[in-house]
Amino acid sequence: VGQPESVKLVRDIDALYWAFRWIQGREAWASDGAMIERFAPPLGPGVKERFAFSKTVTDAEYAKGEATRKTFRARLARLLGQDGVLILPTVPDIAPLVSAEEPELEDFRNRALRLLCLSGLSGFPQVTIPVAQREGAPLGLSLIGPKGSDKSLIAFAVAYERATRVRIA
């Protein structure tokens, strides 16, 4: 147990966002692209556009994404050490209403992904716990721990819940 400290994890969150998008896109297209092209299934709004993007990811973009991932993973591993926990908002705001139009949903997805991509890029475990409400909707904090810390991260979340009386559902 140590003292909390504020850290600046990245200089350019957009670089991490794009690295994640390129890697995710390439992997999604490799997994499902042939099926999408062969059967042309009806894809919902946002999904259709993300697969169209996935098809266009170049080898250079994928390689740049992988290099960024490698650098970020090493930086986060050094920061967390064997027992550190990174605490950050899970998403930038409460979820949009179900009645929101697609541009609003896409904007939220892109802003949220700038926070959510940290665990995905690093491959480190992430737990989200509810800590507050705004306009009756829950807001959560994410806890990211070092590689292999899944069980201890859950134990930390439970201890945090008990200490702050936040109910984890």
Secondary structure, 3 states (H helix, E strand, C coil): CCCCCCCCCCCCHHHHHHHHHHHHHHHHHHHHHHHHHHHCCCCCCCHHHHHHHHHHCCHHHHHHHHHHHHHHHHHHHHHHCCCCCEEEECCCCCCCCCCCCHHHHHHHHHHHHHHHHHHHHHCCCEEEEEEEEECCEEEEEEEECCCCCHHHHHHHHHHHHHHHCCCCC
